[in-house]
Amino acid sequence: MGERGLKILAWTAALLCIAPMIAAALAALTGDLTTWGMLADTVLPRYAGTTLILTASVAVGTALIGTGAAWLVTLYRFPGVRVLEIALALPLAFPAYVLAYAYTDFLDYPGVVQTGLRDLFGWGRRDYWFPEVRSTGGAAAMLIICLYPYVYLLARAAFRQQSASAYLAARTLGQGPWQAFRRVSLPMARPAIAGGVALTVMETIADYGTVSYFGVQTFSTGIYQAWFSMGDRAAAAQLALCLLAFALLLATIERIERGQAQAHMRGSAGRLAGLEAVTLTGWKGAVAAGFCALPVVVGFVLPVILLGEMAWDSGQSLMDRRYRAFMSNSLVLASAAAVVTVGAAVLVAYGARLAPGRWSKAMLLLAGLGYAVPGGVIAVGLLVPFARVDNALDAFMEARFGIDTGLLFTGSIWLLVVAYMARFMAAALSAVDAGLGTVAPNVDAVARTLGRNPLRVLGEVHLPILRGAVLTALLIVFVDVMKELPATLIMRPFNFDTLAVQAHRLAADERLNQAALPSLVIVAFGLLPVILVCRSIGRHAVIRPRMRPDAAQARKA
């Protein structure tokens, strides 16, 4: 296959990723506005208000926790810092809806905490006040706990790559550590932090499992209710268009901030990661250790203990035939989606490499937009046009040949795989594109002069070099698909349930003990990419000597 054919395949893959969003927008603009008017007068303001409150709360919470923890582990030494700098990434393994199941059983009225308080103080139901976990605040807390590592990882990378000269200049001019951080280091890292916050906000607006379980009405729950409860696909598409516009705005902000971060993170005279770390002892060390340990305990250690106890009490076993089917369905979907998505990502990234320029950048941007779009939007964008195709084909075959074709496209596994590809292409593309960036252009030129066409250059040169990047991309997409809920709920074939769907169904029926087992399996798979991230952190860590505060003052003097 020549260069032209590879470019056509690359553009086809990119356009296939953007097609669900275009279809959702067209369905919204051409649909009946009757239900939309009713929604605008009743629940739409509530959807908008709750979504904004939720996203603002998550943005502030993840920014504070992620930035603070990143600064502490970068520039200070305190008890347990070597373990905590890696453990702070572990809550990424938890989907927010799994945390919601665990903490509802722990904090709700019949849970361990409130039951213990009543037994200890002899309180009755109306004798005390306790925060309601099934609320907008509770949903925000669950999302903050599992999403702050996005900000932590990006902020830590930004701090480590900053020029040390600016920070040291501020210290020599009499600024304390807090003033130097606030006036120098934080402004330089702000683009990276803003990019991480944008990612957490995009994940928040895409969340369905947490908000639906807590009964919080957002655009995500509204799309699902309009599709299934009201049976109005046009209203679902119109709600999806509102959410799509917000998601694309956030994606644009994140793209701009990422570009600025690359410019701000370059250091010219040493990096902060190479500075001698200040050792915190006494109450200062305890406070720093507690600040970093609390999100790890709340976001990983305690939920694992709670879910393990719940799963043990449920009496269920993964060896049961039903659970073997759930695991098999999840593995089939995740494996197929990972192979298709990463294969398409390789085509798109290599197509952009063959013809660098404005159009290649546009292709990469289009292919990666799906990560900023909720799974429900992509599901609606695919089901609306393909449902029409199914109905038209069935009517034609029935009228012409008397054959009832049924649903050939809608509700099929391959259409669900296309939805996953559109949703998670950005994750695969990021890993593959970074791997290709390490290969010098001269390598391609040499291979071409030896008579290799572009396809053979990809197969014989680039893919062997990209084995690590491709494996990472496969693993990340595999785990993302395992955790994905809204698209799977809407588009899965009949009687084809996954671990995520089973956990959601059991939790919706208030059978939390039974929901713990599939939730734990999802978390176990989610640990794999987090371990890769942690290994990468350790591999690039700089060994810094310990430095006592009095020694630091002496050096400054």
CORWOFEN-V795646 format. One record per residue. N is the residue number from 0. PHI is phi in radians with two decimals (* if undefined). NEAR is the number of other ideal C-beta (glycine too) atoms within 8 Angstrom. D_FIRST is the distance of its C-alpha to the first C-alpha in Angstrom with 2 decimals. Layout:
N_PHI_NEAR_D_FIRST + N_PHI_NEAR_D_FIRST
This chain:
0_*_6_0.00 + 1_-1.50_8_3.79 + 2_-1.11_9_6.91 + 3_-1.12_6_8.09 + 4_-1.13_9_6.04 + 5_-1.15_16_6.99 + 6_-1.14_11_10.31 + 7_-1.11_8_10.87 + 8_-1.11_10_10.57 + 9_-1.11_14_12.81 + 10_-1.17_10_15.24 + 11_-1.07_8_15.40 + 12_-1.11_14_16.47 + 13_-1.13_13_18.92 + 14_-1.20_9_20.40 + 15_-1.14_11_20.83 + 16_-1.25_16_22.90 + 17_-1.52_13_25.05 + 18_-1.03_11_25.51 + 19_-1.04_18_28.43 + 20_-1.22_15_30.35 + 21_-1.15_9_29.99 + 22_-1.12_12_31.07 + 23_-1.11_17_34.02 + 24_-1.13_11_35.11 + 25_-1.14_8_34.99 + 26_-1.11_15_36.88 + 27_-1.21_12_39.46 + 28_-1.33_7_40.00 + 29_-1.78_5_40.30 + 30_-1.41_12_42.28 + 31_-1.20_6_46.03 + 32_-1.66_8_47.96 + 33_-1.10_6_50.99 + 34_-1.14_12_50.10 + 35_-1.06_12_48.79 + 36_-1.09_8_52.24 + 37_-1.15_8_53.89 + 38_-1.12_14_51.62 + 39_-1.11_7_52.28 + 40_-1.46_6_56.02 + 41_-2.06_6_56.02 + 42_-1.71_8_53.39 + 43_-1.05_10_50.94 + 44_-1.03_6_53.16 + 45_-1.18_8_53.49 + 46_-1.01_13_49.74 + 47_-1.12_10_49.24 + 48_-1.11_8_52.19 + 49_-1.14_12_51.38 + 50_-1.09_13_47.73 + 51_-1.16_8_48.87 + 52_-1.09_10_51.57 + 53_-1.12_16_49.21 + 54_-1.16_11_46.53 + 55_-1.13_8_49.21 + 56_-1.11_12_50.86 + 57_-1.15_15_47.66 + 58_-1.08_11_46.73 + 59_-1.17_8_50.15 + 60_-1.09_12_50.42 + 61_-1.18_16_47.05 + 62_-1.13_12_47.59 + 63_-1.17_8_51.02 + 64_-1.20_13_50.18 + 65_-1.12_18_46.79 + 66_-1.20_14_47.97 + 67_-1.08_9_51.32 + 68_-1.14_15_49.97 + 69_-1.11_15_47.30 + 70_-1.17_12_50.00 + 71_-1.11_13_52.38 + 72_-1.31_12_50.05 + 73_-1.43_11_48.74 + 74_-2.02_10_52.10 + 75_-2.28_12_54.71 + 76_-2.14_10_55.71 + 77_-2.64_14_57.61 + 78_-0.97_6_58.13 + 79_1.42_9_54.93 + 80_-1.13_14_52.54 + 81_-1.13_6_50.20 + 82_-1.36_7_49.77 + 83_-1.19_14_49.76 + 84_-1.13_11_47.03 + 85_-1.63_11_44.62 + 86_-1.13_9_46.40 + 87_-1.10_14_46.19 + 88_-1.54_13_42.50 + 89_-1.11_14_43.29 + 90_-1.02_14_44.20 + 91_-1.06_12_40.52 + 92_-1.22_9_40.26 + 93_-1.61_14_42.51 + 94_-1.18_13_41.47 + 95_-1.07_15_44.27 + 96_-1.22_16_45.27 + 97_-1.22_14_45.94 + 98_-1.04_15_48.24 + 99_-1.09_16_49.92 + 100_-1.10_16_50.74 + 101_-1.14_15_52.16 + 102_-1.36_13_54.30 + 103_-1.14_13_55.58 + 104_-1.13_11_57.04 + 105_-1.46_11_58.44 + 106_-1.90_10_59.86 + 107_-1.20_10_60.71 + 108_-0.96_6_64.35 + 109_-1.47_5_64.40 + 110_-1.32_11_62.30 + 111_-1.11_6_63.52 + 112_-1.14_9_64.26 + 113_-1.20_12_66.38 + 114_-1.10_9_68.07 + 115_-1.11_8_69.05 + 116_-1.12_11_70.46 + 117_-1.15_11_72.53 + 118_-1.17_7_73.86 + 119_-1.26_6_74.68 + 120_-1.84_7_76.50 + 121_1.20_5_77.66 + 122_-1.36_7_75.89 + 123_-1.72_5_75.48 + 124_-1.05_4_72.61 + 125_-1.74_3_74.06 + 126_-1.59_5_75.48 + 127_-2.64_7_72.43 + 128_-2.02_2_69.30 + 129_-2.42_9_65.85 + 130_-0.98_7_62.54 + 131_-1.46_7_60.59 + 132_-1.26_10_57.25 + 133_-1.49_9_56.00 + 134_-2.70_10_55.82 + 135_-1.08_11_53.68 + 136_-1.11_9_54.94 + 137_-1.14_14_54.08 + 138_-1.09_16_50.50 + 139_-1.09_13_50.18 + 140_-1.09_9_51.56 + 141_-1.07_14_49.06 + 142_-1.22_16_46.12 + 143_-1.08_13_47.54 + 144_-1.07_14_48.02 + 145_-1.63_14_44.46 + 146_-1.88_15_42.66 + 147_-1.03_17_44.59 + 148_-1.02_13_42.33 + 149_-1.01_14_39.65 + 150_-1.20_18_42.19 + 151_-1.02_16_43.54 + 152_-1.16_14_40.26 + 153_-1.22_14_39.27 + 154_-1.16_16_42.86 + 155_-1.12_13_43.26 + 156_-1.08_10_40.14 + 157_-1.15_17_41.52 + 158_-1.10_15_44.99 + 159_-1.16_11_43.82 + 160_-1.68_11_41.82 + 161_-1.19_16_44.57 + 162_-1.20_12_46.57 + 163_-1.34_13_49.80 + 164_-1.11_10_51.77 + 165_-1.16_11_52.22 + 166_-1.15_14_53.45 + 167_-1.15_9_55.80 + 168_-1.11_9_57.12 + 169_-1.11_12_58.05 + 170_-1.18_10_59.85 + 171_-1.20_7_61.79 + 172_-1.51_6_62.91 + 173_1.68_3_64.65 + 174_-1.39_9_62.09 + 175_-1.32_5_62.11 + 176_-0.99_8_59.01 + 177_-1.17_6_58.86 + 178_-1.14_9_59.37 + 179_-1.13_13_56.75 + 180_-1.13_10_54.25 + 181_-1.23_7_55.06 + 182_-1.66_9_55.20 + 183_-2.08_13_52.54 + 184_-1.20_13_50.06 + 185_-1.11_11_49.68 + 186_-1.05_7_48.91 + 187_-1.21_11_46.24 + 188_-1.58_16_44.59 + 189_-1.02_9_45.06 + 190_-1.05_12_41.52 + 191_-1.15_16_40.07 + 192_-1.11_16_42.82 + 193_-1.09_11_42.21 + 194_-1.12_13_38.51 + 195_-1.13_17_39.52 + 196_-1.11_12_42.11 + 197_-1.06_13_39.60 + 198_-1.11_11_37.43 + 199_-1.15_16_40.58 + 200_-1.19_12_41.51 + 201_-1.12_14_38.12 + 202_-1.15_11_38.52 + 203_-1.17_12_42.07 + 204_-1.23_16_41.30 + 205_-1.48_13_38.60 + 206_-1.22_14_41.13 + 207_-2.14_16_42.51 + 208_-1.06_14_43.95 + 209_-1.19_15_46.55 + 210_-1.18_14_47.86 + 211_-1.22_13_48.02 + 212_-1.20_14_49.93 + 213_-1.47_13_52.35 + 214_1.27_6_52.86 + 215_-1.60_13_51.68 + 216_-1.59_10_50.53 + 217_-2.20_12_47.46 + 218_-1.10_14_44.65 + 219_-1.08_16_42.60 + 220_-1.18_12_45.47 + 221_-1.11_14_46.13 + 222_-1.08_17_42.66 + 223_-1.14_16_43.08 + 224_-1.17_9_46.64 + 225_-1.14_14_45.80 + 226_-1.30_13_43.04 + 227_-1.69_7_44.99 + 228_-1.32_7_48.67 + 229_-1.65_9_48.89 + 230_1.13_6_46.12 + 231_-1.93_9_45.22 + 232_-1.24_14_41.49 + 233_-1.13_13_42.10 + 234_-1.13_13_44.38 + 235_-1.09_13_41.89 + 236_-1.17_15_39.21 + 237_-1.20_13_41.75 + 238_-1.12_14_42.66 + 239_-1.11_16_38.99 + 240_-1.13_12_38.59 + 241_-1.06_10_41.51 + 242_-1.18_16_40.03 + 243_-1.11_13_36.58 + 244_-1.06_8_38.21 + 245_-1.14_11_40.01 + 246_-1.13_15_36.96 + 247_-1.18_11_34.90 + 248_-1.08_8_37.88 + 249_-1.14_13_37.96 + 250_-1.10_13_34.22 + 251_-1.14_8_34.75 + 252_-1.06_10_37.77 + 253_-1.10_14_35.98 + 254_-1.14_9_33.12 + 255_-1.14_8_35.79 + 256_-1.13_13_37.86 + 257_-1.11_11_34.97 + 258_-1.11_8_34.35 + 259_-1.15_9_38.09 + 260_-1.09_14_38.30 + 261_-1.11_8_35.90 + 262_-1.32_7_38.23 + 263_-1.44_13_41.39 + 264_-1.51_13_40.48 + 265_-1.38_8_40.14 + 266_-1.76_12_43.30 + 267_-1.89_5_44.70 + 268_-2.36_6_47.64 + 269_1.48_8_46.97 + 270_-2.15_11_45.99 + 271_-1.05_15_48.09 + 272_-1.09_10_46.53 + 273_-1.63_8_48.29 + 274_-1.23_12_51.72 + 275_-1.24_8_54.46 + 276_-1.31_11_54.73 + 277_-1.52_11_58.06 + 278_-1.52_12_59.60 + 279_-1.73_10_61.09 + 280_-2.17_6_64.06 + 281_1.16_6_66.67 + 282_-1.19_5_66.22 + 283_-1.13_9_63.40 + 284_-1.12_12_61.33 + 285_-1.16_10_62.19 + 286_-1.13_8_61.14 + 287_-1.10_13_57.79 + 288_-1.13_13_57.12 + 289_-1.14_8_58.22 + 290_-1.07_10_56.03 + 291_-1.41_15_52.90 + 292_-1.37_10_53.94 + 293_-1.02_8_54.85 + 294_-1.12_13_51.34 + 295_-1.20_14_50.16 + 296_-1.14_9_53.09 + 297_-1.25_7_52.84 + 298_-1.63_13_49.04 + 299_-2.42_12_48.39 + 300_-1.10_7_51.42 + 301_-1.11_10_53.70 + 302_-1.06_14_51.09 + 303_-1.10_10_50.01 + 304_-1.12_8_53.70 + 305_-1.12_13_54.40 + 306_-1.17_15_51.46 + 307_-1.09_10_52.25 + 308_-1.15_8_55.86 + 309_-1.12_14_54.94 + 310_-1.14_12_52.50 + 311_-1.13_6_55.20 + 312_-1.24_7_57.78 + 313_-1.24_10_55.54 + 314_1.28_4_55.78 + 315_-1.52_9_52.18 + 316_-2.37_6_49.87 + 317_-1.19_9_46.11 + 318_-1.46_5_46.72 + 319_-1.08_8_47.86 + 320_-1.07_5_45.74 + 321_-1.11_6_45.17 + 322_-1.25_13_43.98 + 323_-1.10_10_41.71 + 324_-1.18_9_40.13 + 325_-1.06_13_39.84 + 326_-1.15_11_38.20 + 327_-1.10_8_35.84 + 328_-1.08_11_34.84 + 329_-1.11_12_34.37 + 330_-1.16_8_32.30 + 331_-1.10_9_30.04 + 332_-1.10_15_29.48 + 333_-1.15_13_29.10 + 334_-1.16_9_26.70 + 335_-1.09_10_24.43 + 336_-1.14_16_24.57 + 337_-1.13_14_23.95 + 338_-1.13_9_20.78 + 339_-1.13_12_19.35 + 340_-1.15_15_20.62 + 341_-1.21_14_19.50 + 342_-1.05_8_15.95 + 343_-1.15_15_15.93 + 344_-1.12_17_17.72 + 345_-1.07_13_15.20 + 346_-1.09_12_12.49 + 347_-1.15_16_15.23 + 348_-1.13_13_16.57 + 349_-1.25_14_13.45 + 350_-1.08_15_12.59 + 351_-1.18_14_16.21 + 352_-1.25_9_16.01 + 353_-1.16_9_13.35 + 354_-2.37_9_15.75 + 355_-1.12_5_19.20 + 356_2.69_6_21.90 + 357_-1.12_5_23.86 + 358_-1.21_7_21.12 + 359_-1.17_12_19.41 + 360_-1.10_9_22.88 + 361_-1.13_8_23.40 + 362_-1.11_14_20.27 + 363_-1.12_14_21.53 + 364_-1.15_9_24.99 + 365_-1.11_11_24.12 + 366_-1.13_17_22.19 + 367_-1.64_12_25.18 + 368_-1.21_14_27.99 + 369_-1.07_17_28.32 + 370_-1.15_12_30.17 + 371_-1.55_11_32.96 + 372_-1.96_16_33.27 + 373_-1.03_16_35.43 + 374_-1.06_16_34.06 + 375_-1.11_16_36.53 + 376_-1.14_16_35.09 + 377_-1.11_17_31.55 + 378_-1.08_14_33.07 + 379_-1.09_18_35.04 + 380_-1.11_18_32.10 + 381_-1.54_16_30.13 + 382_-1.27_13_33.12 + 383_-1.06_13_34.70 + 384_-1.21_10_31.95 + 385_-1.28_11_30.91 + 386_-1.15_10_34.60 + 387_-1.16_8_34.97 + 388_-1.11_9_32.03 + 389_-1.05_14_33.63 + 390_-1.14_8_37.03 + 391_-1.15_8_35.89 + 392_-1.16_10_33.99 + 393_-1.13_11_37.00 + 394_-1.12_8_39.42 + 395_-1.15_8_37.50 + 396_-1.17_11_37.22 + 397_-1.19_11_40.86 + 398_-1.27_5_42.12 + 399_-1.52_6_40.19 + 400_-2.11_5_40.08 + 401_1.21_4_42.43 + 402_-1.91_6_39.77 + 403_-1.64_6_39.81 + 404_-1.41_9_36.22 + 405_1.20_6_37.35 + 406_-1.73_7_34.97 + 407_-1.44_8_31.45 + 408_-1.84_8_29.76 + 409_-1.14_10_32.65 + 410_1.40_8_33.73 + 411_-1.69_10_30.67 + 412_-1.16_10_29.14 + 413_-1.16_6_25.59 + 414_-1.19_14_26.97 + 415_-1.14_15_28.81 + 416_-1.13_12_25.68 + 417_-1.08_12_24.14 + 418_-1.09_15_27.42 + 419_-1.10_16_27.18 + 420_-1.07_15_23.67 + 421_-1.12_17_25.04 + 422_-1.30_14_28.16 + 423_-2.01_16_26.88 + 424_-1.05_18_23.55 + 425_-1.06_12_25.55 + 426_-1.11_12_26.82 + 427_-1.19_16_23.46 + 428_-1.14_14_21.98 + 429_-1.08_10_25.04 + 430_-1.18_14_24.66 + 431_-1.19_16_20.94 + 432_-1.13_12_21.33 + 433_-1.13_9_24.43 + 434_-1.14_13_22.71 + 435_-1.12_13_19.98 + 436_-1.14_6_22.92 + 437_-1.45_6_24.39 + 438_-1.67_11_21.60 + 439_-1.16_4_22.50 + 440_-1.02_6_20.10 + 441_-1.07_6_21.12 + 442_-1.08_9_19.22 + 443_-1.09_11_15.84 + 444_-1.09_8_17.32 + 445_-1.12_8_18.55 + 446_-1.11_12_15.35 + 447_-1.19_10_13.62 + 448_-1.19_6_16.75 + 449_-1.54_6_16.46 + 450_1.61_4_13.34 + 451_-1.50_9_10.77 + 452_-1.38_8_7.45 + 453_-0.98_12_7.36 + 454_-1.17_10_5.86 + 455_-1.23_9_8.50 + 456_-1.09_13_10.88 + 457_-1.12_12_10.91 + 458_-1.31_8_11.54 + 459_-1.69_9_13.88 + 460_-1.98_13_15.59 + 461_-1.30_11_15.79 + 462_-1.07_11_16.14 + 463_-1.06_7_19.00 + 464_-1.22_9_20.68 + 465_-1.56_12_20.32 + 466_-0.99_8_21.89 + 467_-1.14_7_25.12 + 468_-1.15_12_23.78 + 469_-1.16_14_21.60 + 470_-1.10_8_24.68 + 471_-1.08_11_26.88 + 472_-1.11_17_24.73 + 473_-1.05_12_24.68 + 474_-1.19_12_28.43 + 475_-1.12_13_29.25 + 476_-1.14_17_27.44 + 477_-0.99_13_28.95 + 478_-1.24_13_32.41 + 479_-1.05_11_32.06 + 480_-1.19_13_31.24 + 481_-1.03_14_34.21 + 482_-1.57_10_36.46 + 483_-1.10_12_35.19 + 484_-2.03_14_37.97 + 485_-1.07_16_38.02 + 486_-1.11_15_34.59 + 487_-1.16_14_35.25 + 488_-1.07_11_38.74 + 489_-1.38_14_37.68 + 490_-1.89_12_34.53 + 491_-1.12_12_35.09 + 492_-1.11_8_35.56 + 493_-1.10_5_39.18 + 494_1.01_4_40.82 + 495_-2.24_8_37.86 + 496_-1.74_10_39.43 + 497_-1.92_13_38.14 + 498_-1.06_12_40.23 + 499_-1.13_16_40.14 + 500_-1.15_12_41.26 + 501_-1.12_12_43.96 + 502_-1.08_15_45.27 + 503_-1.13_15_45.44 + 504_-1.13_9_47.17 + 505_-1.15_12_49.76 + 506_-1.16_14_50.49 + 507_-1.12_8_50.93 + 508_-1.56_6_53.55 + 509_1.11_5_55.22 + 510_-1.73_8_54.46 + 511_-1.20_12_53.45 + 512_-1.06_10_54.25 + 513_-1.22_9_51.86 + 514_-1.25_15_49.17 + 515_-1.17_16_49.45 + 516_-1.13_12_47.75 + 517_-1.10_14_44.34 + 518_-1.13_13_44.61 + 519_-1.12_12_45.11 + 520_-1.14_11_42.05 + 521_-1.07_15_39.94 + 522_-1.12_15_41.52 + 523_-1.05_7_40.84 + 524_-1.19_10_37.10 + 525_-1.18_15_37.41 + 526_-1.21_10_38.89 + 527_-1.06_9_35.69 + 528_-1.17_12_33.93 + 529_-1.12_12_37.36 + 530_-1.08_8_37.88 + 531_-1.06_10_34.62 + 532_-1.09_11_35.94 + 533_-1.12_11_39.30 + 534_-1.09_8_37.88 + 535_-1.13_8_36.06 + 536_-1.06_13_39.40 + 537_-1.12_8_41.24 + 538_-1.16_6_38.78 + 539_-1.75_6_39.16 + 540_-1.21_7_42.86 + 541_-1.80_7_45.23 + 542_-1.32_4_48.43 + 543_-2.03_10_51.25 + 544_-1.21_6_54.89 + 545_-1.27_8_57.39 + 546_-2.49_12_59.80 + 547_-1.31_7_63.03 + 548_-1.00_8_64.08 + 549_-1.19_6_67.12 + 550_-1.19_8_64.95 + 551_-1.11_11_62.64 + 552_-1.13_8_65.70 + 553_-1.12_7_66.98 + 554_-1.09_7_63.73 + 555_-1.13_7_63.73 + 556_-1.16_4_67.35
